[in-house]
Every structure is written in C-alpha cells, then in structure tokens.
Amino acid sequence: MNIAVITGASSGMGKEFTTRLITENDARIGAPYDEIWIIARSEDKLISLQKALSPERIRVIPLDLTAPESLSSVSELLSKEKPDIRLLINCAGMGRNGAFSEQSVSDTHNAIALNCDALSSLTNICLPYMTGHKGPNGRSATVINIASSAGFLPQPDFAVYAATKSYVISFSRALSAELKGKGIAVTCICPGPVDTGFIKASKNDPNATFTGIKGKFVTSVDKLIPASLKAAKKGRTMYVHGFSQKLLHVASKILPTSWILFFEK
Ligand SMILES: NC(=O)c1ccc[n+]([C@@H]2O[C@H](COP(=O)([O-])OP(=O)(O)OC[C@H]3O[C@@H](n4cnc5c(N)ncnc54)[C@H](OP(=O)(O)O)[C@@H]3O)[C@@H](O)[C@H]2O)c1
C-alpha cells in the first residue's frame, strides 16, 4: 500500500496540502497513493475533511503528537500495515506569542515537543518505510518539513518558536544531505506570515491577526501550498516563500544579528 502521511491536517496548511494531494492527481509527488493518513488532535475536523474529500482513501488518525504514546501508536500502526510511505509532510506546529518570562513552562515544553521532538521522531519512525519505491529520477520518497522565516534569526517575543524553527531548518538541511544517496528528498519550507488559524492560536485570541510589518506580508495557503509542492517535486532542499521573506533570508546571513535585533525592536 502506497501512502502519504500529513500532520497538522485539521486546519491551515496541512488541510490545504491534503486537499491538493487528493484533488490534483497528476501533480502529486510519489503518486499514486492508495491512502493519505492525516494526523491532528481535532478528530471532528479530520473526519469532516475525510468526508468532504475521499472517505475511502483518507485515513483519520487523531493524535496529540506531544504525547510520547502517540508516536508509539504510529510506530505500531506502521509495523502492522507495512506501507510504502512516499510522502511525509510534517506540518503540525505551534508557538506562543509574547515575552518569554510571561509564558508557562507547559507552553515552552509543548512548542519544543511538537515543533522539534515530534517532527524528528515521526521522521525517524517513517524512514524505514520510505525506501521501497523508485520513482522518476530514482527518488523513492519525499519529506516536507514546515519551518518558518522565524527560524532565520532570533525573535524577541517569539523566542521559543523562532528557536524551534531554526532547529527545523538545521535538521532538514542535514537530513537532506544524509538521505541523498538513499533517494529520499527533504524539502524545508520557510513561509512568512500565512493567513491560517496559527496567529489566533499563538495569541490565544480568536480575533487576532498579523499586525505591523508582518501584517503587510501575509500570504495565503492558495499561493503557498502549490509553490511548496512544486519546490518539493523539484527536490529543492530549502524553499523560502515570497520576495520579502527571501530578502529577510539574505539579510539574516549578511547582517550582524545585533543589527537585526535592533531593527526588530
Ligand atoms: N501561519 C503562519 O503564519 C505560519 C508561518 C510560518 C510557518 N508556519 C508553520 O506552519 C505549520 C502549519 O501551521 P498553520 O499556519 O497551518 O497553523 P494552524 O492552522 O494553526 O495549524 C496547525 C496544525 O497543527 C495541529 N496541531 C497543533 N498542536 C498539535 C498537537 N499537539 N498534536 C497534533 N497536531 C497538532 C493543529 O491541529 P489540532 O489543533 O487539531 O491538533 C493544526 O492542524 C506550523 O508548523 C507553523 O509553525 C505558520
């Protein structure tokens, strides 16, 4: 059985990835898939998506990825079904906005557990099931990790989140180099602000929107997800979405960090 696995599929980018992979048959990486396994905590949202798209080909796996037993249950499921994983999209992520000193220990723990630990552990668990198929260009499978332009540089008032996304960038680059010989491509996606539920969750406010300079560069999943899939299909290791974020990426490499922190303030 050929499958794609997508975390964070109950909303935002993960939902859009799932929708596109089901509806755009010819554009899919590693297609055909017999099933797409979708993971998030909100079982009701996952079931609605399954019903709307393909009850036969979408498998709902409701899990809190910060709980260690969730990863064991994925591991057990894989060892029982022994699928050929052609695509893994690590999309689930969270971050708390605001001064670090005002954040709870559990907020800090959850961001690191989800953005770093679950992302790398799930990749670890999936890799043994990713080498069965040789597609075009000798590629057997693809891993897409969703990082953020927040990972390019430290961000006061988003300190833990930005650090976790630096981890995702560094991890993805190293993994990409390690897996090249095995025909597994790794693409790290770095968007700037995107119009999803993310900002509302990170500010714990259902009416929150991006403000200030970030508010000027908000993009939509309609633009981001097709461009991300295209970059992954080409086997690109890094994809920075949008001109403003590309500029920020270059600035983060050439300007002293103290200057950037000064401007951020
Ligand atoms: N939106 C932005 O501005 C932006 C910019 C750059 C990067 N990103 C990154 O893009 C990714 C997708 O975010 P998004 O913008 O699509 O935000 P979103 O709409 O809030 O989606 C986050 C997804 O993660 C899932 N999730 C959260 N906690 C989880 C947990 N403990 N276990 C399992 N799943 C969990 C959520 O589902 P449940 O709540 O149902 O569990 C949801 O499906 C994240 O990694 C985020 O850091 C976002």
The ligand as a MOL file (V3000), in Angstrom:
LIG
                    3D

  0  0  0     0  0            999 V3000
M  V30 BEGIN CTAB
M  V30 COUNTS 48 52 0 0 0
M  V30 BEGIN ATOM
M  V30 1 N 0.5660 30.6470 9.6780 0
M  V30 2 C 1.7660 31.2070 9.7210 0
M  V30 3 O 1.9130 32.4470 9.7330 0
M  V30 4 C 2.9970 30.3340 9.6680 0
M  V30 5 C 4.1650 30.9020 9.1690 0
M  V30 6 C 5.3000 30.1120 9.0740 0
M  V30 7 C 5.2530 28.7870 9.4760 0
M  V30 8 N 4.1020 28.2700 9.9940 0 CHG=1
M  V30 9 C 4.0990 26.8510 10.3810 0
M  V30 10 O 3.2190 26.1710 9.5110 0
M  V30 11 C 2.7420 24.9890 10.1320 0
M  V30 12 C 1.2380 24.8960 9.9320 0
M  V30 13 O 0.6200 25.9590 10.6370 0
M  V30 14 P -0.6930 26.6640 10.1090 0
M  V30 15 O -0.3290 28.0330 9.7430 0
M  V30 16 O -1.4060 25.8170 9.1410 0 CHG=-1
M  V30 17 O -1.4850 26.7950 11.5010 0
M  V30 18 P -2.7800 26.0890 12.0560 0
M  V30 19 O -3.9330 26.3310 11.1490 0
M  V30 20 O -2.8740 26.5420 13.4820 0
M  V30 21 O -2.4340 24.5380 12.0020 0
M  V30 22 C -1.6530 23.8960 12.9750 0
M  V30 23 C -1.9350 22.4120 12.8660 0
M  V30 24 O -1.1500 21.7250 13.8570 0
M  V30 25 C -2.0000 20.8230 14.5670 0
M  V30 26 N -1.5200 20.6410 15.9240 0
M  V30 27 C -1.3150 21.5970 16.8830 0
M  V30 28 N -0.9320 21.0290 18.0210 0
M  V30 29 C -0.9010 19.6790 17.7990 0
M  V30 30 C -0.5780 18.5520 18.5960 0
M  V30 31 N -0.2120 18.6910 19.8830 0
M  V30 32 N -0.6540 17.3130 18.0510 0
M  V30 33 C -1.0370 17.1480 16.7510 0
M  V30 34 N -1.3350 18.1800 15.9400 0
M  V30 35 C -1.2680 19.4210 16.4560 0
M  V30 36 C -3.3600 21.5300 14.5680 0
M  V30 37 O -4.4230 20.6140 14.7410 0
M  V30 38 P -5.2150 20.3230 16.0960 0
M  V30 39 O -5.4040 21.6390 16.7960 0
M  V30 40 O -6.4660 19.6980 15.6020 0
M  V30 41 O -4.3510 19.3700 16.8350 0
M  V30 42 C -3.3990 22.0840 13.1490 0
M  V30 43 O -3.8510 21.0880 12.2590 0
M  V30 44 C 3.2060 25.0680 11.5770 0
M  V30 45 O 4.3500 24.2510 11.7240 0
M  V30 46 C 3.5790 26.5310 11.7640 0
M  V30 47 O 4.5750 26.6860 12.7400 0
M  V30 48 C 2.9620 29.0110 10.0840 0
M  V30 END ATOM
M  V30 BEGIN BOND
M  V30 1 1 1 2
M  V30 2 2 2 3
M  V30 3 1 2 4
M  V30 4 1 4 5
M  V30 5 2 4 48
M  V30 6 2 5 6
M  V30 7 1 6 7
M  V30 8 2 7 8
M  V30 9 1 8 9
M  V30 10 1 8 48
M  V30 11 1 9 10
M  V30 12 1 9 46
M  V30 13 1 10 11
M  V30 14 1 11 12
M  V30 15 1 11 44
M  V30 16 1 12 13
M  V30 17 1 13 14
M  V30 18 2 14 15
M  V30 19 1 14 16
M  V30 20 1 14 17
M  V30 21 1 17 18
M  V30 22 2 18 19
M  V30 23 1 18 20
M  V30 24 1 18 21
M  V30 25 1 21 22
M  V30 26 1 22 23
M  V30 27 1 23 24
M  V30 28 1 23 42
M  V30 29 1 24 25
M  V30 30 1 25 26
M  V30 31 1 25 36
M  V30 32 1 26 27
M  V30 33 1 26 35
M  V30 34 2 27 28
M  V30 35 1 28 29
M  V30 36 1 29 30
M  V30 37 2 29 35
M  V30 38 1 30 31
M  V30 39 2 30 32
M  V30 40 1 32 33
M  V30 41 2 33 34
M  V30 42 1 34 35
M  V30 43 1 36 37
M  V30 44 1 36 42
M  V30 45 1 37 38
M  V30 46 2 38 39
M  V30 47 1 38 40
M  V30 48 1 38 41
M  V30 49 1 42 43
M  V30 50 1 44 45
M  V30 51 1 44 46
M  V30 52 1 46 47
M  V30 END BOND
M  V30 END CTAB
M  END
